[in-house]
Amino acid sequence: MKKFDPRVNQIGGSPAVDSDATVTLRKLYATPDTGQLTAVESVARCFPTGLARLIDIRDRTCRTPWCDAPIRHHDHITPHEDGGPTTADNGLGLCAACNHAKQGDGWTTTRTSDPDGTDRHTVEFRTPTGHTYRSTPPPQPLPMRHRRAG
């Protein structure tokens, strides 16, 4: 009796694994008690597609407190050149105009804790005039409850 070998296609007999295939694995991080996705591993300067989508889902619109334009840029809260990692925690969605303004002299952004003690992604914006504004993402939508017929 012939033993089963998962590396071989049992019908044609040819290897089922392509030796030229490239595989990329990424770690996903979630809050243990809620299971809410909080980060995706990345070593890139630019936000990879999956991480950018996570930021889009979390932020929905530009995170500058007075703006609700569509997200066009994914930016680092702590700049990459200052050692800021490319992570969901250090990323935020901005419209093009707010992202370019944020790069100007006197603007700073800082990741801070939420004043109400929750684990929401809170960012503090400081303007060139010294004014400080906080931004948190909108609440995540709740899943629809399915009703049973009957």
Beta strands, then each sheet from edge to edge (+ up, - down):
strand 1: 28-30
strand 2: 37-40
strand 3: 73-76
strand 4: 91-94
strand 5: 108-112
strand 6: 122-126
strand 7: 132-135
sheet 1: 1+ 2-
sheet 2: 3+ 4-
sheet 3: 5+ 6- 7+
end
